[in-house]
Amino acid sequence: MPTVADILVQIESLAPPSMKEDWDNVGLLLGSRSKSVSKVLVALDPFLDVCREAAAWGAELIVTHHPLIFRPVSAVTEDDAVGRAILFLAEHGISAINAHTNLDCAPGGVNDALAVRLGLDGVEVLSPAGLDGAGRPWGLLRMGKVPRQSLETFLGEVKNRLNCPGLRYVNSGRPVHNVAVGGGSCASELEKVFYAGCDTFVTADVKYNQFWSAKELGLNLIDAGHFYTENPVCQVLAEHLRAAFPEIEVKVSEIHADCMKFA
């Protein structure tokens, strides 16, 4: 039976910690490396709903994109959401591993998964940060092409392919053909996207002034939601672990969803 340490090695083979941002917190954040694992629950977030689902299913480990502990904590109590999740996992003997900005940047990670989900062809890394051990470029954003179409048509494709309830966007008046993607909060990269020759950028958590900047540049900017732009990577993580450990059960959370709703 594989251990938490064995599974951590596999996660880090997909998303090396060297690719993370300096401010980030990745890896094994709770639990024992020597604990045997028969079931792994994969989810975008380590929130209490995911922790409860893992316990009910009998999982010994959760693997998430977002970290259980992001900022330093001075106390672990039931007074806040992070403390409640930590206490619940510890009480039920469940370990927690995450790959965050390293998975954003890694080949085959968050942004490759998003590009595939949106049907982009000829996907490449926009402004590579370096090469990985296999000689592949890695970096934060991806860009590729879709058949030339109106923005209205592409907006419908984004909603359908990501299964998101709504989009915020700026229409620059240009058709969609060269598309960049950045799952989660990547709108600060919009000038880089524009000067790379893209006409459209799909990301999330876009601020008011960033929409105006995109409009002034002449860039179609689409905010498809943090959850919806990053959640496709959960299936990638699950498939990676199933291939490496066919003797254990791995599933993506069946209950975790975006808490934001549209009226």
C-alpha angles and dihedrals in degrees: 000000000000120000132224087260092055092052092047089056090054094048090050091049087060096040112021113209088231087074095060126103115258092245095052131102116215140157129042106357100167135021143026123308090214097056115117116238128209099159132035125190115204122202141152094243135029093223123148093264090060092045091053092047090052092051093047090051093046098245119163093198141035120202115198140169096225117059124251088219114033104156124033112275123216095194139015109216140133089260095094139031096252092050092049092051093047093048093047094050092046092048091053096042094244120150125212128217126175140183111198126157090003088061090046090058102034123104106260092018135114099315097041088051090051092048091051092047091053092049098244117170127210092021116193138166113268108224099351117223093206146303126292126224091279092052094255120141116246134190144123108282134048130204133191143142138273126188108281108270143149120279089242091058092047092049088058090050092051093050093048098043095046094036090226122158097226147354136220114210150159119226111214092185092250127119118246119254112118107052132185123196133198117172115220122358105358103125090111085074095061096110090051089051093050095048090049086066100258121145096194136039125193115198140118146244091044116181125224095252091048091059089053092048090053092049092051092048093048096244125141103231120194125189106199097170133269095257096046096047094049104033095080089073091067090074089049091053092048093049091048092054094044090054093048096042111029090165094068134063118248125180139166116242112274096199107037112107142153112289092208115093135190121228 
